[in-house]
Amino acid sequence: GRESMILASAGRSSTSAQSGYEVKTFAPEPNDVRCVGRVQATCETHCVRWSPTNGALATAGVSGGVHLYKPDESLTLLGTIPEEELDIGEVYGIDFSPGSRYLATGGSAAQEEVAVWDLRRRKKHRVLTGHDSAVNTVKYGQFGRVLGSGSASGVVLVHDVESGAQTARLTPPTLSGVTSIDFSKYSPQHLVSACMDGTVRLWDIEAGQLQSTLTVRGSECYQVEFSPTVPGLLGYVKSDGRVVLQDITSPTPSGALTFKGCQATSMCWHYSGFALAVGTSDGRISWLDTRKISGGADVATCQIYDIKAHDGGVEALSWQH
């Protein structure tokens, strides 16, 4: 149904006086995409994420912690984490646990780069230690049993959520800031990471080892995400405007396209696996048909929809579950 097709985005806005950023929600209709909700952000926004049970839309950024909004067209503020709007530093990454009880944050707060918040009690549940620089990305894996986090120094840590113990420390041969990580749900030992030097790497977190490097170094890779439906298939987006599909067993892409004259800044798979939402540095969001992103296809051929969503770069995207 249409209810499960809502896409949330965060990006720059010339009308959002306080912060210059806004959060919007979009619903695809048969012939067009309708903006169904919008809210002016309180700060420069880095991340947006629907809770898996659709109880809230979470956003976070430069200051003020995490904001939780009602997941309907009103986008009414439900509250903040932490409740007192304490300064928890800049937040670069957020992720909900599978049951939406907990929210993990990754950011700049020294010694508390990764924190887990209990949403029912609205309190800090646990701090996961081991990072020595800001954390850009956090992700639950293995059905919520572990939490991965990637830092500006290039290291990815995996923690056991229950005990708080560090179970893996993944250090690449050449260090470059980690921009994004994701876990495979089909082979739960696999974690993929993307870095500022353009590399995408596949890790075996049980062995604690690098399994393969899937790309050569080059333009910055902003985000990587496993397909929700095709085992081993990745999507990733780059600063040279490229959107790439690649199997983790292959050294070369299975499909790619390029947005000309702009950067591909963010992406999110639709749960069906048939569509990929991609945000660009000029404020556009494209819904792409993944079946058409075969070698050499142009953007127009693959576009299901294309909208001017923001006045500047699209920082983050999230499909409702």
C-alpha positions as a Markdown table, in Angstrom:
| # | Residue | x | y | z |
|---|---|---|---|---|
| 1 | Gly | 0.0 | 0.0 | 0.0 |
| 2 | Arg | 0.9 | 3.7 | -0.3 |
| 3 | Glu | 1.5 | 3.9 | 3.5 |
| 4 | Ser | 4.6 | 1.9 | 3.2 |
| 5 | Met | 6.0 | 4.1 | 0.4 |
| 6 | Ile | 6.8 | 7.2 | 2.3 |
| 7 | Leu | 10.3 | 8.5 | 1.8 |
| 8 | Ala | 11.9 | 11.0 | 4.3 |
| 9 | Ser | 14.7 | 13.3 | 3.4 |
| 10 | Ala | 16.9 | 16.0 | 5.0 |
| 11 | Gly | 18.5 | 18.8 | 3.1 |
| 12 | Arg | 19.3 | 22.4 | 2.8 |
| 13 | Ser | 16.4 | 24.9 | 2.6 |
| 14 | Ser | 16.5 | 28.7 | 1.9 |
| 15 | Thr | 13.3 | 29.2 | 3.8 |
| 16 | Ser | 14.3 | 27.4 | 7.0 |
| 17 | Ala | 15.5 | 30.6 | 8.7 |
| 18 | Gln | 16.8 | 29.0 | 12.0 |
| 19 | Ser | 19.1 | 26.3 | 10.6 |
| 20 | Gly | 19.0 | 26.4 | 6.8 |
| 21 | Tyr | 17.8 | 22.8 | 6.9 |
| 22 | Glu | 14.5 | 21.0 | 6.6 |
| 23 | Val | 13.1 | 17.5 | 6.8 |
| 24 | Lys | 10.5 | 16.4 | 4.2 |
| 25 | Thr | 8.4 | 13.4 | 3.6 |
| 26 | Phe | 7.3 | 12.3 | 0.1 |
| 27 | Ala | 4.6 | 9.9 | -1.2 |
| 28 | Pro | 4.9 | 8.5 | -4.7 |
| 29 | Glu | 1.5 | 8.7 | -6.6 |
| 30 | Pro | 0.8 | 7.0 | -9.9 |
| 31 | Asn | 2.3 | 9.9 | -12.0 |
| 32 | Asp | 4.1 | 12.1 | -9.5 |
| 33 | Val | 5.6 | 12.4 | -6.1 |
| 34 | Arg | 3.7 | 14.5 | -3.5 |
| 35 | Cys | 5.4 | 16.2 | -0.6 |
| 36 | Val | 3.2 | 15.2 | 2.3 |
| 37 | Gly | 5.0 | 16.6 | 5.3 |
| 38 | Arg | 7.8 | 19.1 | 6.1 |
| 39 | Val | 9.4 | 20.5 | 9.2 |
| 40 | Gln | 12.1 | 23.1 | 9.7 |
| 41 | Ala | 15.1 | 21.5 | 11.3 |
| 42 | Thr | 16.5 | 23.1 | 14.5 |
| 43 | Cys | 20.1 | 22.6 | 13.2 |
| 44 | Glu | 22.2 | 21.4 | 10.3 |
| 45 | Thr | 20.8 | 17.9 | 9.8 |
| 46 | His | 23.1 | 14.9 | 9.1 |
| 47 | Cys | 20.7 | 12.0 | 9.5 |
| 48 | Val | 17.1 | 10.9 | 9.2 |
| 49 | Arg | 15.7 | 7.5 | 10.0 |
| 50 | Trp | 12.2 | 5.9 | 10.4 |
| 51 | Ser | 11.8 | 3.6 | 13.4 |
| 52 | Pro | 11.3 | 0.0 | 12.2 |
| 53 | Thr | 7.8 | -0.1 | 13.9 |
| 54 | Asn | 6.9 | 3.3 | 12.3 |
| 55 | Gly | 6.3 | 4.9 | 15.6 |
| 56 | Ala | 8.6 | 7.9 | 14.9 |
| 57 | Leu | 10.8 | 9.6 | 12.4 |
| 58 | Ala | 14.2 | 10.5 | 14.0 |
| 59 | Thr | 16.6 | 13.3 | 12.9 |
| 60 | Ala | 19.9 | 14.5 | 14.2 |
| 61 | Gly | 22.7 | 16.8 | 13.4 |
| 62 | Val | 25.0 | 19.5 | 14.7 |
| 63 | Ser | 23.3 | 20.1 | 18.1 |
| 64 | Gly | 20.3 | 19.4 | 20.2 |
| 65 | Gly | 20.5 | 15.6 | 20.3 |
| 66 | Val | 17.9 | 13.5 | 18.4 |
| 67 | His | 14.5 | 14.8 | 17.5 |
| 68 | Leu | 11.6 | 12.4 | 17.2 |
| 69 | Tyr | 8.6 | 13.3 | 15.1 |
| 70 | Lys | 5.2 | 11.8 | 14.7 |
| 71 | Pro | 5.2 | 9.7 | 11.6 |
| 72 | Asp | 2.2 | 11.3 | 9.9 |
| 73 | Glu | 1.8 | 14.4 | 7.7 |
| 74 | Ser | 1.9 | 16.7 | 10.7 |
| 75 | Leu | 5.4 | 15.7 | 11.7 |
| 76 | Thr | 4.6 | 16.9 | 15.3 |
| 77 | Leu | 7.6 | 16.9 | 17.6 |
| 78 | Leu | 7.2 | 13.9 | 20.0 |
| 79 | Gly | 10.3 | 14.7 | 22.0 |
| 80 | Thr | 14.1 | 14.8 | 22.0 |
| 81 | Ile | 16.8 | 12.3 | 23.1 |
| 82 | Pro | 18.1 | 13.1 | 25.6 |
| 83 | Glu | 14.9 | 14.6 | 27.0 |
| 84 | Glu | 16.6 | 17.7 | 28.5 |
| 85 | Glu | 18.2 | 18.6 | 25.1 |
| 86 | Leu | 21.6 | 18.3 | 26.7 |
| 87 | Asp | 24.5 | 18.8 | 24.5 |
| 88 | Ile | 25.6 | 15.3 | 23.4 |
| 89 | Gly | 27.9 | 16.8 | 20.7 |
| 90 | Glu | 27.4 | 16.6 | 16.9 |
| 91 | Val | 25.5 | 13.4 | 15.8 |
| 92 | Tyr | 26.5 | 12.0 | 12.4 |
| 93 | Gly | 24.7 | 8.7 | 12.5 |
| 94 | Ile | 21.7 | 7.1 | 14.1 |
| 95 | Asp | 20.0 | 3.7 | 13.9 |
| 96 | Phe | 17.1 | 2.0 | 15.7 |
| 97 | Ser | 17.2 | -1.5 | 17.1 |
| 98 | Pro | 14.9 | -3.9 | 15.2 |
| 99 | Gly | 12.1 | -3.6 | 17.8 |
| 100 | Ser | 12.5 | 0.3 | 18.0 |
| 101 | Arg | 13.1 | 0.1 | 21.8 |
| 102 | Tyr | 16.6 | 1.5 | 21.5 |
| 103 | Leu | 18.3 | 4.2 | 19.4 |
| 104 | Ala | 22.1 | 4.2 | 18.7 |
| 105 | Thr | 23.9 | 7.5 | 18.1 |
| 106 | Gly | 27.4 | 8.0 | 16.6 |
| 107 | Gly | 29.1 | 11.4 | 16.9 |
| 108 | Ser | 31.7 | 13.7 | 18.2 |
| 109 | Ala | 31.3 | 13.4 | 22.0 |
| 110 | Ala | 34.6 | 12.4 | 23.4 |
| 111 | Gln | 34.6 | 9.0 | 25.2 |
| 112 | Glu | 30.9 | 8.7 | 24.3 |
| 113 | Glu | 31.2 | 8.5 | 20.5 |
| 114 | Val | 28.7 | 5.6 | 20.4 |
| 115 | Ala | 25.7 | 5.7 | 22.8 |
| 116 | Val | 22.6 | 3.6 | 23.0 |
| 117 | Trp | 19.4 | 5.3 | 24.3 |
| 118 | Asp | 16.4 | 3.6 | 25.8 |
| 119 | Leu | 13.5 | 5.2 | 24.1 |
| 120 | Arg | 10.9 | 4.0 | 26.6 |
| 121 | Arg | 12.8 | 5.5 | 29.5 |
| 122 | Arg | 14.2 | 8.4 | 27.4 |
| 123 | Lys | 17.6 | 7.8 | 29.1 |
| 124 | Lys | 21.1 | 6.7 | 28.1 |
| 125 | His | 21.2 | 2.9 | 28.2 |
| 126 | Arg | 24.9 | 2.3 | 27.4 |
| 127 | Val | 28.0 | 3.8 | 26.1 |
| 128 | Leu | 30.1 | 1.6 | 23.7 |
| 129 | Thr | 33.8 | 2.5 | 24.0 |
| 130 | Gly | 36.9 | 2.0 | 21.9 |
| 131 | His | 36.8 | 4.8 | 19.3 |
| 132 | Asp | 39.5 | 7.5 | 19.4 |
| 133 | Ser | 37.8 | 9.9 | 16.9 |
| 134 | Ala | 34.3 | 11.0 | 15.9 |
| 135 | Val | 31.9 | 8.2 | 14.7 |
| 136 | Asn | 30.2 | 8.9 | 11.3 |
| 137 | Thr | 28.0 | 5.9 | 11.1 |
| 138 | Val | 26.2 | 3.3 | 13.3 |
| 139 | Lys | 24.2 | 0.3 | 12.3 |
| 140 | Tyr | 22.6 | -2.6 | 14.1 |
| 141 | Gly | 23.4 | -6.1 | 12.7 |
| 142 | Gln | 22.7 | -9.8 | 13.2 |
| 143 | Phe | 19.1 | -9.1 | 14.0 |
| 144 | Gly | 19.9 | -6.5 | 16.6 |
| 145 | Arg | 22.5 | -8.5 | 18.5 |
| 146 | Val | 25.5 | -6.4 | 17.5 |
| 147 | Leu | 26.1 | -2.7 | 16.7 |
| 148 | Gly | 28.7 | -1.6 | 14.2 |
| 149 | Ser | 30.3 | 1.8 | 14.2 |
| 150 | Gly | 32.7 | 3.5 | 11.7 |
| 151 | Ser | 34.9 | 6.4 | 12.6 |
| 152 | Ala | 36.6 | 9.3 | 11.0 |
| 153 | Ser | 40.0 | 7.6 | 11.7 |
| 154 | Gly | 39.0 | 4.7 | 9.4 |
| 155 | Val | 38.4 | 2.0 | 12.1 |
| 156 | Val | 35.1 | 0.0 | 12.3 |
| 157 | Leu | 34.2 | -1.5 | 15.7 |
| 158 | Val | 31.5 | -4.1 | 16.4 |
| 159 | His | 30.1 | -4.4 | 19.9 |
| 160 | Asp | 27.8 | -7.0 | 21.5 |
| 161 | Val | 24.7 | -5.0 | 22.4 |
| 162 | Glu | 23.8 | -7.1 | 25.5 |
| 163 | Ser | 27.2 | -7.1 | 27.2 |
| 164 | Gly | 28.7 | -4.0 | 25.6 |
| 165 | Ala | 31.9 | -6.0 | 24.8 |
| 166 | Gln | 33.8 | -5.2 | 21.7 |
| 167 | Thr | 33.7 | -8.3 | 19.4 |
| 168 | Ala | 35.6 | -7.0 | 16.4 |
| 169 | Arg | 38.0 | -4.2 | 15.5 |
| 170 | Leu | 38.3 | -3.9 | 11.7 |
| 171 | Thr | 41.3 | -1.8 | 10.5 |
| 172 | Pro | 41.9 | -1.5 | 6.8 |
| 173 | Pro | 45.4 | -1.5 | 5.2 |
| 174 | Thr | 45.1 | 2.2 | 4.3 |
| 175 | Leu | 43.2 | 4.3 | 6.8 |
| 176 | Ser | 40.5 | 6.7 | 5.5 |
| 177 | Gly | 37.4 | 8.1 | 7.2 |
| 178 | Val | 34.5 | 5.6 | 7.2 |
| 179 | Thr | 31.3 | 7.3 | 5.8 |
| 180 | Ser | 28.9 | 4.4 | 5.9 |
| 181 | Ile | 28.5 | 0.7 | 7.0 |
| 182 | Asp | 25.9 | -1.9 | 6.6 |
| 183 | Phe | 25.3 | -5.6 | 7.6 |
| 184 | Ser | 24.0 | -8.3 | 5.4 |
| 185 | Lys | 20.9 | -10.0 | 6.6 |
| 186 | Tyr | 21.5 | -13.0 | 4.4 |
| 187 | Ser | 25.1 | -13.7 | 5.6 |
| 188 | Pro | 25.1 | -12.0 | 9.0 |
| 189 | Gln | 28.9 | -12.3 | 9.4 |
| 190 | His | 29.3 | -9.8 | 6.6 |
| 191 | Leu | 29.7 | -6.1 | 7.1 |
| 192 | Val | 30.5 | -3.7 | 4.3 |
| 193 | Ser | 32.1 | -0.3 | 4.8 |
| 194 | Ala | 32.5 | 2.8 | 2.5 |
| 195 | Cys | 35.3 | 5.4 | 2.9 |
| 196 | Met | 36.3 | 8.9 | 2.0 |
| 197 | Asp | 39.1 | 7.5 | -0.3 |
| 198 | Gly | 36.4 | 5.8 | -2.4 |
| 199 | Thr | 37.0 | 2.3 | -1.2 |
| 200 | Val | 34.2 | -0.2 | -0.4 |
| 201 | Arg | 35.3 | -3.1 | 1.7 |
| 202 | Leu | 33.7 | -6.4 | 2.7 |
| 203 | Trp | 34.6 | -7.7 | 6.2 |
| 204 | Asp | 34.0 | -11.0 | 8.0 |
| 205 | Ile | 33.2 | -9.8 | 11.5 |
| 206 | Glu | 33.3 | -13.3 | 13.0 |
| 207 | Ala | 36.9 | -13.8 | 11.8 |
| 208 | Gly | 37.6 | -10.1 | 12.3 |
| 209 | Gln | 39.2 | -10.0 | 8.8 |
| 210 | Leu | 39.0 | -8.0 | 5.6 |
| 211 | Gln | 37.5 | -10.4 | 3.0 |
| 212 | Ser | 37.8 | -8.2 | -0.1 |
| 213 | Thr | 38.2 | -4.6 | -1.3 |
| 214 | Leu | 35.5 | -4.1 | -4.0 |
| 215 | Thr | 36.6 | -0.8 | -5.5 |
| 216 | Val | 39.7 | 1.0 | -6.4 |
| 217 | Arg | 40.5 | 4.2 | -4.6 |
| 218 | Gly | 39.0 | 7.3 | -6.2 |
| 219 | Ser | 36.2 | 9.8 | -5.6 |
| 220 | Glu | 34.6 | 9.7 | -2.1 |
| 221 | Cys | 32.0 | 7.0 | -1.4 |
| 222 | Tyr | 29.3 | 8.5 | 0.7 |
| 223 | Gln | 27.0 | 5.6 | 1.4 |
| 224 | Val | 26.8 | 1.8 | 0.9 |
| 225 | Glu | 23.8 | -0.4 | 1.6 |
| 226 | Phe | 22.9 | -4.1 | 1.0 |
| 227 | Ser | 19.9 | -4.9 | -1.2 |
| 228 | Pro | 17.0 | -6.0 | 1.1 |
| 229 | Thr | 16.0 | -8.7 | -1.4 |
| 230 | Val | 19.0 | -9.9 | -3.4 |
| 231 | Pro | 21.7 | -11.7 | -1.3 |
| 232 | Gly | 25.2 | -10.2 | -1.8 |
| 233 | Leu | 24.0 | -7.2 | -3.9 |
| 234 | Leu | 25.3 | -3.8 | -2.8 |
| 235 | Gly | 24.4 | -0.3 | -3.8 |
| 236 | Tyr | 26.7 | 2.7 | -3.3 |
| 237 | Val | 26.9 | 6.3 | -4.2 |
| 238 | Lys | 29.9 | 8.5 | -4.9 |
| 239 | Ser | 31.0 | 12.2 | -5.1 |
| 240 | Asp | 31.6 | 11.9 | -8.9 |
| 241 | Gly | 27.8 | 11.4 | -9.3 |
| 242 | Arg | 28.0 | 7.6 | -9.8 |
| 243 | Val | 25.4 | 5.2 | -8.5 |
| 244 | Val | 26.7 | 1.6 | -8.5 |
| 245 | Leu | 25.3 | -1.8 | -8.0 |
| 246 | Gln | 27.8 | -4.6 | -7.3 |
| 247 | Asp | 27.8 | -8.1 | -6.0 |
| 248 | Ile | 30.1 | -8.8 | -3.1 |
| 249 | Thr | 31.7 | -11.8 | -5.0 |
| 250 | Ser | 32.5 | -9.6 | -8.0 |
| 251 | Pro | 35.5 | -7.2 | -8.5 |
| 252 | Thr | 33.4 | -5.2 | -11.0 |
| 253 | Pro | 29.9 | -3.5 | -10.9 |
| 254 | Ser | 26.9 | -5.2 | -12.3 |
| 255 | Gly | 25.4 | -1.8 | -13.1 |
| 256 | Ala | 26.2 | 1.9 | -12.8 |
| 257 | Leu | 24.9 | 5.2 | -13.9 |
| 258 | Thr | 26.2 | 8.8 | -13.4 |
| 259 | Phe | 24.4 | 12.0 | -12.4 |
| 260 | Lys | 26.2 | 14.6 | -14.5 |
| 261 | Gly | 27.5 | 17.8 | -12.9 |
| 262 | Cys | 26.6 | 16.9 | -9.3 |
| 263 | Gln | 27.5 | 14.5 | -6.5 |
| 264 | Ala | 25.4 | 11.5 | -5.5 |
| 265 | Thr | 25.3 | 12.2 | -1.7 |
| 266 | Ser | 22.8 | 9.7 | -0.2 |
| 267 | Met | 20.8 | 6.6 | -1.1 |
| 268 | Cys | 18.3 | 4.2 | 0.3 |
| 269 | Trp | 16.9 | 0.9 | -1.0 |
| 270 | His | 13.2 | 0.5 | -1.1 |
| 271 | Tyr | 12.2 | -2.6 | 0.9 |
| 272 | Ser | 10.9 | -4.3 | -2.4 |
| 273 | Gly | 14.5 | -4.2 | -3.8 |
| 274 | Phe | 13.1 | -2.8 | -7.1 |
| 275 | Ala | 13.7 | 0.8 | -6.4 |
| 276 | Leu | 16.6 | 2.9 | -5.1 |
| 277 | Ala | 16.2 | 6.5 | -3.9 |
| 278 | Val | 19.2 | 8.6 | -4.6 |
| 279 | Gly | 19.8 | 12.2 | -3.4 |
| 280 | Thr | 22.2 | 14.6 | -5.1 |
| 281 | Ser | 24.2 | 17.7 | -4.2 |
| 282 | Asp | 21.8 | 19.9 | -6.2 |
| 283 | Gly | 18.8 | 19.0 | -4.0 |
| 284 | Arg | 17.2 | 16.4 | -6.3 |
| 285 | Ile | 15.9 | 13.0 | -5.3 |
| 286 | Ser | 15.5 | 10.3 | -8.0 |
| 287 | Trp | 13.6 | 7.0 | -7.6 |
| 288 | Leu | 15.6 | 4.6 | -9.8 |
| 289 | Asp | 14.4 | 1.2 | -11.2 |
| 290 | Thr | 17.2 | -1.1 | -10.1 |
| 291 | Arg | 16.4 | -3.6 | -12.9 |
| 292 | Lys | 17.3 | -1.0 | -15.4 |
| 293 | Ile | 20.6 | 0.1 | -13.9 |
| 294 | Ser | 22.5 | -2.2 | -16.2 |
| 295 | Gly | 25.9 | -1.3 | -17.7 |
| 296 | Gly | 25.8 | 2.1 | -19.4 |
| 297 | Ala | 22.1 | 2.9 | -18.8 |
| 298 | Asp | 21.5 | 6.6 | -18.6 |
| 299 | Val | 19.8 | 8.3 | -15.6 |
| 300 | Ala | 16.6 | 9.2 | -17.5 |
| 301 | Thr | 16.0 | 5.5 | -18.6 |
| 302 | Cys | 16.2 | 4.4 | -15.0 |
| 303 | Gln | 14.2 | 7.2 | -13.3 |
| 304 | Ile | 10.8 | 6.3 | -12.0 |
| 305 | Tyr | 10.4 | 9.8 | -10.5 |
| 306 | Asp | 12.7 | 12.8 | -10.2 |
| 307 | Ile | 11.9 | 15.7 | -7.9 |
| 308 | Lys | 13.6 | 18.9 | -6.8 |
| 309 | Ala | 13.3 | 18.2 | -3.1 |
| 310 | His | 15.7 | 20.7 | -1.4 |
| 311 | Asp | 17.4 | 24.0 | -2.2 |
| 312 | Gly | 20.8 | 22.4 | -1.6 |
| 313 | Gly | 22.4 | 19.0 | -1.1 |
| 314 | Val | 20.3 | 16.0 | 0.1 |
| 315 | Glu | 22.0 | 14.9 | 3.3 |
| 316 | Ala | 20.0 | 11.8 | 4.2 |
| 317 | Leu | 17.2 | 9.5 | 3.0 |
| 318 | Ser | 15.1 | 6.9 | 4.7 |
| 319 | Trp | 12.2 | 4.8 | 3.4 |
| 320 | Gln | 9.4 | 4.0 | 5.8 |
| 321 | His | 9.2 | 0.3 | 6.7 |
